[in-house]
Amino acid sequence: MDLQIDNRFMLVYNTEVSLIMKPILQVDLSSIKDTPGLSLTVSNWLDLPNVSWEGERLLEFINPWRIELTVTNVNRGFQVSGKLNGSYRLNCDRCLEKVQSELTTDLEGLFLLEQTGNETGGEDEEEATTITGDELDLSVTILEAITLQLPLKILCSPNCRGLCSVCGTNLNNNSCNCQPESLDPRLATLLQWKQDEGGGNSGQS
């Protein structure tokens, strides 16, 4: 199942995730919930769902992903700290071919118990997530940590020539006989900037 993401940096809410997909990782807190300062460790392999990223682009995860984390009872809630590692595929911004990359990212989060979530706390607690029960669902935290680390531009190679703007030919693999469209000289600088930033190329004979 592909999960829709609202925009680049903000995922869906916890409740929405629980409604549309099986949780990626749930941590049982029962062994540490009554003892402040006590920690538990999690070491696991995860299967991540593909997500629609930036509206139209499909972010494909190459499963499994590895997660190593520690959950600590901090009295008012639980502090999560760890690392996540795995591979993914996205389309090249110039030629649209699939590009496989590896990513390692930190996983951090503060989760406050519901009964204490509304009490006055520090700046860190203002950004904390409120939880209930003995299970901590880290689905949103995991996906958000990954998407925040994705590069702004994906290229199959620094020298990718992109697609012909006239016929759509992949200029890395084939040439074409298309002639560049006439361009107002005043727009030449803008066109060059778009090409440098990952835009398409004109056809070449």
Buried (B, 14 or more C-beta within 10 A) or exposed (E): EEBEBEEEEEBBEBEBBBEEBEBBBBBEBEEBBEEEEEBBEBEEEBEBBBBBBEEEBEBBBEBEBEBBBEBBBBEBBBBBBBEBEBBBBBBBBBBBBEBEEEBEBEBEBBBBBEEBBEEEBEEEBEEBBBBEEEEBBBBBBBBBBBBEEBEEEBBBEEEBBBBBBBEEBBBBEEEBEBEBEEEEEEEEEEBEEEBEEBBBBBBBE
